Amino acid sequence: MQFNTFISSIPDLERCVNAPNLEEVLLEPILLARQGKLTENQIQTLAGEALKRELRPVLVWDILMPERVMNDVCERLKSWNLSQFAAIRVCDPGVAYWLKIHFPKMPIQLIVETGNHNLESLLGWCEIFSETLERLILSIELPEEKLIEYCQKLPVACELLGVGQILLFYSPRSLLWERQKEENNLYEFNPNSALYLETTAAFEDAPNRHFPTLETIHGTFMFLDKDQFILDKLDGLRSARLHTVRLDLRHLEKNGDVAVDIDNICRQILEDPATLRLNWFRETRAPFFKANRTTSVFSRMKSKVADYRNQNCLAEVLTGESGKYVVFQTFRPFEVSQIQSMIMPTGEEIKIPPEIAFRNLNGEQLKTFTSEQILVTNWIKKAVPGTLLLSNRK
């Protein structure tokens, strides 16, 4: 199992050379990376220096782009010396496909941290990009059990964030800084902008919790006020052949360096990770590592009437106007004598008033109904849309 980290300077490179098990460095240009700060010249220089030090320089291209921006970016990349990079890591499948077509020998590291949490979808990406896919960057929202399974079953190497910020929210919009707008009210894409605005945000119901917030030319980010940290829990993943653990120290930047103390951190991971956690710069968490409980509330969110949608469900309220009428749509043929009650979306049962009459759209009162028929009655109190009409069959 190896480590990698982001770098932005020659001193970062020197520390990486002295860091055990660290073989790869990640380079973020302003043009291509959501949190990028480096110019083209800086990227090319650092890539060359990394190769001299026998480190693998990887180009980060993780922005999501509309076609107009992608065409501009791809045109600019024609002047770049991409042969210096050991691989390019991307988030956008369209970018991965463009690289596959135009640079068929360039290894791709595909970021699948968002929305790709099942094995079938990951195997699909492996098949689509089989000739060039070098690695999948997995989500921290996967619990350890799933991570171990995926590392064993996926045909490519896997990477996981070992320590770093936990992204809560991302928007491509500018939410912190008023930028000059074009005449068509769209923000102008400026690939040379050095915008990097950092602040904290708090919620009204938790004013004492300050969440780190960042804006670059590629959008706005909000992070948890505690760091992801699983460096003391790597034994199972190591046995499952997890290939790379990412050490993201960008938020601990000092004097332009983003891999501060990386050499000592790597040594401590191998020697005493528990103490490293105790002495970490910020509070730490591993919110999903043992179990992802974000789905535990689904059963409570489920409609109270879902279990009533069976053979005893006759019709559903579509709409109505208080004090005037209620509109039903029938599900199956039935007669008035079969109607027993109504059940609201909240689960509350409503008795049918004895004077209620069912009419078709022509105003004719009916006793027998067909499937998919629209019926109108006079007003029934509490009969909101989604309320079900139930039969007296057991």
Disulfide bonds with the S-S distance in Angstrom:
none
